[in-house]
Amino acid sequence: MISDNKRNNKEITKTWISGQNSCTLVIPRSVAIEYGLDSPSHVIVEKTPEGILIRKLEV
């Protein structure tokens, strides 16, 4: 049986303040690998009415 979190593509993770100007977000390794974020990368952080959208910056 698939858990509700997996069925809805949701996982609980943690954030914490790192320095005076940033916040660190922990992304589960399986999600990072799936989206190509398993090595140092640049991302776009965008505010939306629904919340925060994070996408990998493709150059």
N, C-alpha and C positions, 0 to 999 in steps of 0.2 A: 504494500500500500504506500502511495506517495504522500508525504506529509504536506500539510497546507502551505508551509513556507516554500517547498520545492515546486508545488503545483502553481503557485502564484509568482514564482521567480523572486521571492523575497528572502532575505537573510538578515538577521540581527547582527550588527557590528558595533564597533566602538569608535569614538572620536576623542581627541584630547588636544588641548592648547599646546602649541610648540613654538616658543618664542612670543614676541609681542604682536606679530602680524599674520600668524598662520595657525591653522588647525590641521591636525593629522587625521586622516580617515583610513581605517584598516579595511582593505578589500580582501575577501576570502581568496586564497590562491587559485581555486578552481575558476572563479569568475575572472580574475586577472589574466589567467592563461587564455580563457575563452575569448577575451577582448584584446589580447596582445599587450597587456600591461604588466607582464611578468618580468620585464627588465625596465630600467629607468626610461621614462617616457614623458612627453608633454601632453597635457590634457586641457580641454576647454571647460571652464566652469561657468555655467549660465543660470541666472535666476529665471524661474518660470512661475506662473501662478500656482502650479501644482507642487513646486518645491525646487530642488536643485537638479540640474541636468549636467552630467559629467560625460564628456566624449573624448576619445583619443584624438589628438591633433595629428592629422596625416599630412606630411610634407613631401 
